[in-house]
Amino acid sequence: PKKCQAGGGFKQNEDECDHMTCVCKHEFCWLCGVDRNVALAHDTRWHKPSCRYYTPREEVDEDPTFQSKCPACAAKGAVCDFPEDDGYPDSYI
């Protein structure tokens, strides 16, 4: 099983939904590990390239914009960066 990158529990069943809410309350995409609240505030470009939900950036005409409901935008005070493909899930096992 894969471990929650925020320090919580594990997903036991591969048939479960890809939207995970860990026992530590962190919500993330099971397939690529992105913070669910960041992806929901923006669009599927904020999933990692290895994720089946990812949309390549060049396929979207609109530029990224600051989203007040995005925790990463709020922390940065500007539009947040796209997540880097950091090897999740293998890097968190």
N, CA, C and O atoms as a MOPAC input file, in Angstrom:
PM7 MOZYME 1SCF
protein

 N      0.82100 1    -1.21100 1     0.00000 1
 C      0.00000 1     0.00000 1     0.00000 1
 C      0.85700 1     1.26400 1     0.00000 1
 O      2.00100 1     1.25000 1     0.45400 1
 N      0.28900 1     2.35600 1    -0.51500 1
 C      0.97500 1     3.64200 1    -0.53400 1
 C      0.64500 1     4.43400 1     0.71200 1
 O     -0.44900 1     4.31000 1     1.26100 1
 N      1.59500 1     5.25400 1     1.16400 1
 C      1.41900 1     6.04100 1     2.38000 1
 C      1.05200 1     7.48600 1     2.02800 1
 O      1.49000 1     8.01600 1     1.00800 1
 N      0.25600 1     8.10300 1     2.87300 1
 C     -0.08300 1     9.51500 1     2.73600 1
 C      1.17900 1    10.35700 1     2.89800 1
 O      1.91300 1    10.18000 1     3.87000 1
 N      1.44400 1    11.26600 1     1.96600 1
 C      2.65900 1    12.08000 1     2.01800 1
 C      2.62700 1    13.11400 1     3.13900 1
 O      3.66400 1    13.69300 1     3.46400 1
 N      1.46000 1    13.35800 1     3.73700 1
 C      1.36400 1    14.30900 1     4.84900 1
 C      1.61800 1    13.63300 1     6.19200 1
 O      1.55800 1    14.28500 1     7.23400 1
 N      1.89700 1    12.34700 1     6.17400 1
 C      2.29200 1    11.66600 1     7.40500 1
 C      1.23600 1    10.78200 1     8.02200 1
 O      1.41800 1    10.28300 1     9.13300 1
 N      0.14600 1    10.58000 1     7.33000 1
 C     -0.93600 1     9.78500 1     7.90400 1
 C     -0.90200 1     8.33200 1     7.48500 1
 O      0.15700 1     7.70500 1     7.45800 1
 N     -2.06600 1     7.80300 1     7.15800 1
 C     -2.22500 1     6.37100 1     6.94800 1
 C     -2.00300 1     5.90000 1     5.53200 1
 O     -1.36300 1     6.57000 1     4.72200 1
 N     -2.54700 1     4.73000 1     5.25200 1
 C     -2.34500 1     4.04500 1     4.00100 1
 C     -3.68200 1     3.74400 1     3.33800 1
 O     -4.71200 1     3.65400 1     4.00700 1
 N     -3.65600 1     3.58900 1     2.02100 1
 C     -4.81300 1     3.10800 1     1.27500 1
 C     -4.65100 1     1.60100 1     1.16200 1
 O     -3.62500 1     1.11400 1     0.68700 1
 N     -5.63800 1     0.88300 1     1.58900 1
 C     -5.52300 1    -0.58200 1     1.61400 1
 C     -6.08900 1    -1.25900 1     0.37400 1
 O     -5.60000 1    -2.31700 1    -0.02200 1
 N     -7.10000 1    -0.67800 1    -0.24200 1
 C     -7.83000 1    -1.34400 1    -1.30200 1
 C     -7.65700 1    -0.58300 1    -2.61200 1
 O     -8.02000 1     0.59100 1    -2.68600 1
 N     -7.12100 1    -1.21000 1    -3.63000 1
 C     -6.91400 1    -0.55000 1    -4.92000 1
 C     -8.22200 1    -0.20400 1    -5.62200 1
 O     -8.21600 1     0.57600 1    -6.57400 1
 N     -9.34900 1    -0.76800 1    -5.17300 1
 C    -10.64300 1    -0.46600 1    -5.77100 1
 C    -11.25400 1     0.80200 1    -5.20600 1
 O    -12.28000 1     1.26300 1    -5.70700 1
 N    -10.65000 1     1.37800 1    -4.17600 1
 C    -11.17800 1     2.58400 1    -3.56800 1
 C    -11.01200 1     3.77400 1    -4.50500 1
 O    -10.24200 1     3.71700 1    -5.46400 1
 N    -11.72700 1     4.83700 1    -4.22500 1
 C    -11.67900 1     6.07900 1    -4.98800 1
 C    -10.26500 1     6.66500 1    -4.98200 1
 O     -9.49800 1     6.43000 1    -4.04800 1
 N     -9.92300 1     7.43000 1    -6.02500 1
 C     -8.61100 1     8.07400 1    -6.10000 1
 C     -8.55500 1     9.37400 1    -5.30200 1
 O     -7.47300 1     9.92600 1    -5.10800 1
 N     -9.69200 1     9.86800 1    -4.83800 1
 C     -9.69900 1    11.01500 1    -3.91800 1
 C     -9.56400 1    10.45100 1    -2.52100 1
 O    -10.43300 1     9.72200 1    -2.04200 1
 N     -8.47300 1    10.79400 1    -1.87700 1
 C     -8.20400 1    10.24700 1    -0.55500 1
 C     -8.31300 1    11.32200 1     0.51000 1
 O     -7.85500 1    12.44900 1     0.32200 1
 N     -8.91900 1    10.96600 1     1.61900 1
 C     -8.87200 1    11.78900 1     2.82200 1
 C     -8.22600 1    10.92000 1     3.87600 1
 O     -8.81300 1     9.94500 1     4.34700 1
 N     -7.02100 1    11.28200 1     4.23800 1
 C     -6.23700 1    10.51400 1     5.19000 1
 C     -6.79200 1    10.69500 1     6.60400 1
 O     -7.57000 1    11.61300 1     6.86400 1
 N     -6.38600 1     9.82000 1     7.49800 1
 C     -6.76700 1     9.96400 1     8.90500 1
 C     -6.22300 1    11.26400 1     9.48200 1
 O     -6.75800 1    11.76400 1    10.47100 1
 N     -5.17000 1    11.82200 1     8.88300 1
 C     -4.61000 1    13.10300 1     9.33600 1
 C     -5.37200 1    14.28500 1     8.72400 1
 O     -5.01300 1    15.43900 1     8.95900 1
 N     -6.43400 1    13.99900 1     7.93100 1
 C     -7.32000 1    14.98000 1     7.29100 1
 C     -6.76100 1    15.60000 1     6.01100 1
 O     -7.43200 1    16.42700 1     5.39400 1
 N     -5.55700 1    15.22300 1     5.60100 1
 C     -4.99600 1    15.71200 1     4.33500 1
 C     -5.75300 1    15.04000 1     3.19600 1
 O     -5.91100 1    13.81900 1     3.19000 1
 N     -6.22800 1    15.83800 1     2.22000 1
 C     -6.92900 1    15.30500 1     1.05700 1
 C     -6.00100 1    15.38200 1    -0.14700 1
 O     -5.38700 1    16.41900 1    -0.39600 1
 N     -5.89900 1    14.29400 1    -0.88800 1
 C     -4.97600 1    14.24400 1    -2.01200 1
 C     -5.43600 1    13.25300 1    -3.06600 1
 O     -6.28500 1    12.39800 1    -2.81500 1
 N     -4.85300 1    13.38800 1    -4.25600 1
 C     -5.09700 1    12.44100 1    -5.34300 1
 C     -4.21900 1    11.22400 1    -5.10400 1
 O     -3.00200 1    11.34700 1    -4.97100 1
 N     -4.82700 1    10.06200 1    -5.05000 1
 C     -4.09900 1     8.83600 1    -4.78000 1
 C     -3.07700 1     8.52500 1    -5.87000 1
 O     -2.02200 1     7.95700 1    -5.58600 1
 N     -3.37800 1     8.88600 1    -7.09600 1
 C     -2.51700 1     8.51500 1    -8.21000 1
 C     -1.26200 1     9.36700 1    -8.33700 1
 O     -0.22200 1     8.87800 1    -8.77800 1
 N     -1.35100 1    10.66100 1    -7.94700 1
 C     -0.16700 1    11.50700 1    -8.12800 1
 C      0.23200 1    12.27300 1    -6.87500 1
 O      1.28500 1    12.91100 1    -6.85300 1
 N     -0.58800 1    12.22200 1    -5.83500 1
 C     -0.22300 1    12.81600 1    -4.56200 1
 C     -0.48800 1    14.29800 1    -4.41800 1
 O     -0.16800 1    14.86600 1    -3.37300 1
 N     -1.06900 1    14.96700 1    -5.43900 1
 C     -1.29500 1    16.41100 1    -5.31500 1
 C     -2.36900 1    16.70400 1    -4.27700 1
 O     -3.29900 1    15.92400 1    -4.07400 1
 N     -2.21300 1    17.84000 1    -3.63200 1
 C     -3.19800 1    18.32700 1    -2.67200 1
 C     -4.51300 1    18.52900 1    -3.42100 1
 O     -4.56200 1    19.27600 1    -4.39900 1
 N     -5.55900 1    17.87900 1    -2.97500 1
 C     -6.84600 1    17.94700 1    -3.66400 1
 C     -7.38600 1    19.37000 1    -3.72100 1
 O     -8.01000 1    19.75600 1    -4.70900 1
 N     -7.15400 1    20.14600 1    -2.68200 1
 C     -7.68000 1    21.50600 1    -2.66000 1
 C     -7.00900 1    22.40400 1    -3.69100 1
 O     -7.63200 1    23.34500 1    -4.18400 1
 N     -5.76700 1    22.13500 1    -4.02000 1
 C     -5.07800 1    22.89400 1    -5.06600 1
 C     -5.67200 1    22.54500 1    -6.42400 1
 O     -6.01000 1    23.44000 1    -7.19800 1
 N     -5.80100 1    21.26000 1    -6.72100 1
 C     -6.35300 1    20.83900 1    -8.01100 1
 C     -7.80100 1    21.30100 1    -8.17800 1
 O     -8.19200 1    21.70600 1    -9.27300 1
 N     -8.59500 1    21.24800 1    -7.12000 1
 C     -9.98500 1    21.70000 1    -7.20900 1
 C    -10.09400 1    23.20300 1    -7.43800 1
 O    -11.00800 1    23.65900 1    -8.12400 1
 N     -9.18400 1    23.96300 1    -6.88000 1
 C     -9.22500 1    25.41700 1    -7.04500 1
 C     -8.82500 1    25.83400 1    -8.46000 1
 O     -9.22200 1    26.90000 1    -8.93000 1
 N     -8.04300 1    24.99700 1    -9.13600 1
 C     -7.56600 1    25.31500 1   -10.48000 1
 C     -8.24000 1    24.40100 1   -11.50200 1
 O     -9.43100 1    24.54300 1   -11.77800 1
 N     -7.49100 1    23.48600 1   -12.04900 1
 C     -8.00400 1    22.53700 1   -13.02700 1
 C     -7.05700 1    21.34000 1   -13.07400 1
 O     -6.14400 1    21.23800 1   -12.25500 1
 N     -7.26600 1    20.45100 1   -14.01300 1
 C     -6.49600 1    19.20600 1   -14.03600 1
 C     -5.04800 1    19.37700 1   -14.47700 1
 O     -4.29100 1    18.40600 1   -14.46500 1
 N     -4.64200 1    20.58300 1   -14.86600 1
 C     -3.21400 1    20.82500 1   -15.13200 1
 C     -2.41300 1    20.72400 1   -13.84200 1
 O     -1.19600 1    20.54500 1   -13.88500 1
 N     -3.07200 1    20.83600 1   -12.69900 1
 C     -2.36500 1    20.77800 1   -11.41900 1
 C     -2.17100 1    19.35700 1   -10.91100 1
 O     -1.60400 1    19.16300 1    -9.83600 1
 N     -2.62800 1    18.35700 1   -11.66100 1
 C     -2.22300 1    16.97700 1   -11.37600 1
 C     -0.84000 1    16.81600 1   -11.99100 1
 O     -0.44900 1    17.60600 1   -12.85000 1
 N     -0.11000 1    15.81800 1   -11.56800 1
 C      1.23600 1    15.59100 1   -12.09800 1
 C      1.15100 1    14.86200 1   -13.43700 1
 O      0.18700 1    14.13600 1   -13.68300 1
 N      2.14700 1    15.04600 1   -14.30700 1
 C      2.10800 1    14.42700 1   -15.64200 1
 C      1.89600 1    12.91100 1   -15.63100 1
 O      1.35500 1    12.36500 1   -16.59300 1
 N      2.30200 1    12.23500 1   -14.58700 1
 C      2.13800 1    10.77800 1   -14.52100 1
 C      0.70300 1    10.35900 1   -14.18300 1
 O      0.38200 1     9.17300 1   -14.26300 1
 N     -0.15500 1    11.29400 1   -13.81300 1
 C     -1.52100 1    10.99700 1   -13.36700 1
 C     -2.49100 1    10.90500 1   -14.54200 1
 O     -2.38100 1    11.66200 1   -15.50600 1
 N     -3.42000 1     9.99200 1   -14.45900 1
 C     -4.40600 1     9.85500 1   -15.54100 1
 C     -5.36800 1    11.04200 1   -15.60400 1
 O     -6.04900 1    11.22200 1   -16.61300 1
 N     -5.43600 1    11.85000 1   -14.55200 1
 C     -6.31500 1    13.02000 1   -14.54300 1
 C     -5.62500 1    14.27500 1   -15.08700 1
 O     -6.27100 1    15.30900 1   -15.25500 1
 N     -4.35000 1    14.19500 1   -15.35600 1
 C     -3.55500 1    15.33700 1   -15.81900 1
 C     -3.96400 1    15.77200 1   -17.22400 1
 O     -4.19200 1    14.94300 1   -18.10400 1
 N     -4.05300 1    17.08700 1   -17.41600 1
 C     -4.24300 1    17.67000 1   -18.74000 1
 C     -2.96200 1    18.42700 1   -19.09000 1
 O     -2.54900 1    19.30700 1   -18.33500 1
 N     -2.32900 1    18.10600 1   -20.21600 1
 C     -1.11600 1    18.82800 1   -20.59600 1
 C     -1.37200 1    20.33500 1   -20.69200 1
 O     -2.39600 1    20.77200 1   -21.21900 1
 N     -0.44500 1    21.10000 1   -20.18600 1
 C     -0.59800 1    22.56300 1   -20.12100 1
 C     -0.81500 1    23.19000 1   -21.47600 1
 O     -1.56200 1    24.16100 1   -21.60100 1
 N     -0.17000 1    22.64600 1   -22.49800 1
 C     -0.30000 1    23.22100 1   -23.83900 1
 C     -1.68600 1    23.00300 1   -24.45600 1
 O     -2.01200 1    23.61200 1   -25.47400 1
 N     -2.49400 1    22.14300 1   -23.84800 1
 C     -3.84900 1    21.90400 1   -24.34600 1
 C     -4.87800 1    22.88600 1   -23.77500 1
 O     -6.05100 1    22.84200 1   -24.14600 1
 N     -4.44000 1    23.76600 1   -22.87900 1
 C     -5.35200 1    24.72500 1   -22.26100 1
 C     -4.92700 1    26.12800 1   -22.67200 1
 O     -3.77200 1    26.51100 1   -22.48100 1
 N     -5.85500 1    26.89300 1   -23.23600 1
 C     -5.54100 1    28.22700 1   -23.73100 1
 C     -5.36000 1    29.25500 1   -22.61500 1
 O     -4.56300 1    30.18400 1   -22.75300 1
 N     -6.08700 1    29.09800 1   -21.51900 1
 C     -6.04700 1    30.08500 1   -20.44500 1
 C     -4.74900 1    29.98300 1   -19.64200 1
 O     -4.25300 1    28.89000 1   -19.36700 1
 N     -4.21600 1    31.14000 1   -19.27700 1
 C     -3.06000 1    31.17400 1   -18.38700 1
 C     -3.51300 1    30.86100 1   -16.97500 1
 O     -4.66100 1    31.13200 1   -16.62400 1
 N     -2.64000 1    30.29900 1   -16.16200 1
 C     -2.97800 1    30.06700 1   -14.75600 1
 C     -3.27900 1    31.40500 1   -14.06200 1
 O     -2.64900 1    32.42000 1   -14.35800 1
 N     -4.23200 1    31.39200 1   -13.15300 1
 C     -4.59700 1    32.60000 1   -12.41600 1
 C     -4.59500 1    32.32900 1   -10.92000 1
 O     -4.74500 1    31.19200 1   -10.47400 1
 N     -4.42300 1    33.39400 1   -10.16400 1
 C     -4.49100 1    33.31400 1    -8.70700 1
 C     -5.90300 1    32.88300 1    -8.31600 1
 O     -6.88600 1    33.43400 1    -8.81100 1
 N     -5.99700 1    31.89900 1    -7.42900 1
 C     -7.28400 1    31.41600 1    -6.93900 1
 C     -7.31200 1    31.55400 1    -5.42300 1
 O     -6.51200 1    30.92300 1    -4.73200 1
 N     -8.19900 1    32.35100 1    -4.91000 1
 C     -8.23000 1    32.61600 1    -3.47000 1
 C     -8.51500 1    31.37000 1    -2.63500 1
 O     -8.12800 1    31.30900 1    -1.46800 1
 N     -9.18900 1    30.37100 1    -3.22100 1
 C     -9.49100 1    29.14100 1    -2.48100 1
 C     -8.34700 1    28.12500 1    -2.52900 1
 O     -8.42700 1    27.06600 1    -1.90800 1
 N     -7.30200 1    28.44500 1    -3.25600 1
 C     -6.15400 1    27.54000 1    -3.37100 1
 C     -5.18300 1    27.80900 1    -2.22100 1
 O     -4.68800 1    28.92800 1    -2.08900 1
 N     -4.90200 1    26.80100 1    -1.38500 1
 C     -3.98200 1    27.02500 1    -0.27400 1
 C     -2.55700 1    27.36600 1    -0.73300 1
 O     -1.85200 1    28.10300 1    -0.04300 1
 N     -2.13200 1    26.85000 1    -1.87100 1
 C     -0.78200 1    27.14600 1    -2.36800 1
 C     -0.69900 1    28.57800 1    -2.89800 1
 O      0.30900 1    29.25400 1    -2.69200 1
 N     -1.74400 1    29.04500 1    -3.57400 1
 C     -1.78100 1    30.44000 1    -4.03500 1
 C     -1.79300 1    31.37500 1    -2.82900 1
 O     -1.07100 1    32.37200 1    -2.80100 1
 N     -2.61100 1    31.04900 1    -1.84000 1
 C     -2.71400 1    31.88700 1    -0.64200 1
 C     -1.36900 1    31.96800 1     0.08400 1
 O     -0.98100 1    33.03800 1     0.55400 1
 N     -0.66500 1    30.85300 1     0.17600 1
 C      0.62900 1    30.83500 1     0.85900 1
 C      1.68400 1    31.63300 1     0.09000 1
 O      2.53600 1    32.28800 1     0.69000 1
 N      1.61900 1    31.57200 1    -1.23400 1
 C      2.60500 1    32.26100 1    -2.07500 1
 C      2.24400 1    33.73400 1    -2.28200 1
 O      3.12400 1    34.56100 1    -2.52100 1
 N      0.94700 1    34.06300 1    -2.19100 1
 C      0.49900 1    35.42400 1    -2.45400 1
 C      0.42500 1    35.72800 1    -3.94300 1
 O      0.32800 1    36.88900 1    -4.34000 1
 N      0.47000 1    34.70300 1    -4.75400 1
 C      0.42200 1    34.80800 1    -6.21200 1
 C     -0.00800 1    33.44600 1    -6.74400 1
 O     -0.15700 1    32.48500 1    -5.98900 1
 N     -0.20300 1    33.38200 1    -8.06100 1
 C     -0.57800 1    32.09000 1    -8.62800 1
 C      0.50200 1    31.05600 1    -8.29300 1
 O      1.69400 1    31.31200 1    -8.46100 1
 N      0.07100 1    29.90300 1    -7.82300 1
 C      1.01800 1    28.86100 1    -7.42200 1
 C      1.60500 1    28.15200 1    -8.63700 1
 O      1.06300 1    28.21900 1    -9.74000 1
 N      2.70400 1    27.48500 1    -8.41300 1
 C      3.38000 1    26.74200 1    -9.47000 1
 C      2.68300 1    25.40700 1    -9.70500 1
 O      2.03100 1    24.86200 1    -8.81400 1
 N      2.83300 1    24.89600 1   -10.91800 1
 C      2.37700 1    23.54100 1   -11.19000 1
 C      3.22700 1    22.59200 1   -10.35900 1
 O      4.41400 1    22.85300 1   -10.16100 1
 N      2.65400 1    21.49700 1    -9.86900 1
 C      3.45700 1    20.54800 1    -9.09100 1
 C      4.46900 1    19.83000 1    -9.98300 1
 O      4.19100 1    19.52100 1   -11.14200 1
 N      5.62300 1    19.57800 1    -9.43000 1
 C      6.63700 1    18.83600 1   -10.16600 1
 C      6.37200 1    17.34700 1   -10.02800 1
 O      5.85000 1    16.88500 1    -9.01300 1
 N      6.73600 1    16.61200 1   -11.05100 1
 C      6.59000 1    15.16600 1   -10.99000 1
 C      7.74900 1    14.62400 1   -10.16600 1
 O      8.85700 1    14.44700 1   -10.67300 1
 N      7.48200 1    14.36300 1    -8.88800 1
 C      8.53000 1    14.01200 1    -7.93200 1
 C      8.68400 1    12.51400 1    -7.69500 1
 O      9.35200 1    12.09800 1    -6.74800 1
 N      8.07500 1    11.71200 1    -8.54300 1
 C      8.22700 1    10.27000 1    -8.41300 1
 C      7.16700 1     9.60400 1    -7.55400 1
 O      7.22200 1     8.39600 1    -7.32200 1
 N      6.17700 1    10.40400 1    -7.06900 1
 C      5.09300 1     9.81200 1    -6.29800 1
 C      4.40900 1     8.77700 1    -7.16900 1
 O      4.21600 1     9.06700 1    -8.34900 1
 N      4.03700 1     7.63600 1    -6.71800 1
 C      4.01700 1     7.20300 1    -5.33400 1
 C      5.30000 1     6.52800 1    -4.86100 1
 O      5.50200 1     6.34300 1    -3.66100 1
 N      6.17100 1     6.15800 1    -5.80600 1
 C      7.36500 1     5.41600 1    -5.42300 1
 C      8.23600 1     6.17400 1    -4.41800 1
 O      8.88300 1     5.56000 1    -3.57000 1
 N      8.25200 1     7.49000 1    -4.51100 1
 C      9.08400 1     8.27400 1    -3.60700 1
 C      8.50100 1     8.37100 1    -2.19600 1
 O      9.17700 1     8.84300 1    -1.28100 1
 N      7.25000 1     7.92900 1    -2.01200 1
 C      6.62200 1     8.00400 1    -0.68900 1
 C      6.35900 1     6.63600 1    -0.08300 1
 O      5.73500 1     6.54600 1     0.97500 1
 N      6.81000 1     5.58800 1    -0.71500 1
 C      6.56300 1     4.23700 1    -0.19200 1
 C      7.56800 1     3.92700 1     0.89400 1
 O      7.53900 1     2.83900 1     1.47000 1

